[in-house]
Amino acid sequence: MVEKNVGGRDRLVRTLLAALLTVVSIRAFERGKRAIGLLAAAGALGFGLNAVTCFCGVNEALGIDTSRD
């Protein structure tokens, strides 16, 4: 099992970023801008996964732990 390292405000910000990037992705695809849509979708999935699992690999690599905030 992976130890949690995302919590508090960090988790909330990641959730909001995931929602925002989802909207950006959908609008980009509607306008035919596939590259931007795919990048935004990948970002949304990454931030969403971080928020749901409370784990971030970048935080782990940098020794950052916001789960106690």
C-alpha positions in Angstrom: 0.0 0.0 0.0 1.2 3.5 -0.8 1.5 6.0 2.0 -0.6 9.1 1.7 1.2 12.4 1.0 -1.5 14.6 -0.3 -4.2 16.2 2.0 -5.9 19.3 3.1 -5.8 22.3 0.8 -3.4 20.5 -1.5 -6.1 17.9 -2.2 -8.8 20.6 -2.7 -6.6 22.5 -5.2 -5.8 19.3 -7.1 -9.6 18.5 -7.3 -10.3 22.0 -8.6 -7.5 21.8 -11.2 -8.8 18.4 -12.4 -12.3 19.9 -12.9 -10.9 23.0 -14.6 -8.7 20.9 -16.9 -11.6 18.7 -17.8 -13.6 21.7 -19.0 -10.5 23.0 -21.0 -10.1 19.5 -22.5 -13.8 19.2 -23.6 -13.8 22.7 -25.1 -10.5 22.1 -26.9 -11.9 18.9 -28.4 -15.1 20.7 -29.5 -12.9 23.3 -31.3 -10.9 20.6 -33.0 -7.7 21.2 -31.0 -6.8 17.6 -30.3 -3.3 18.2 -28.9 -4.4 20.7 -26.3 -7.4 18.5 -25.5 -5.2 15.5 -24.9 -2.7 17.4 -22.7 -5.5 18.9 -20.7 -7.2 15.5 -20.3 -3.9 14.0 -19.1 -3.5 16.7 -16.6 -7.1 16.3 -15.4 -6.6 12.6 -15.0 -3.3 13.1 -13.1 -4.6 15.7 -10.7 -7.8 13.7 -10.2 -6.0 10.6 -9.4 -3.8 12.4 -6.9 -6.8 13.9 -5.2 -8.6 10.5 -5.0 -5.7 8.4 -3.9 -4.1 11.1 -1.7 -0.7 10.2 -3.2 1.5 12.1 -5.6 4.7 10.6 -7.0 6.3 14.0 -7.5 5.6 14.8 -3.8 7.2 11.5 -2.9 10.3 12.2 -5.0 10.7 15.7 -3.5 10.0 14.6 0.1 6.8 16.7 0.4 4.0 15.6 2.6 0.9 17.7 2.9 -1.3 15.0 4.3 -1.0 16.4 7.8 -2.2 19.9 6.8 
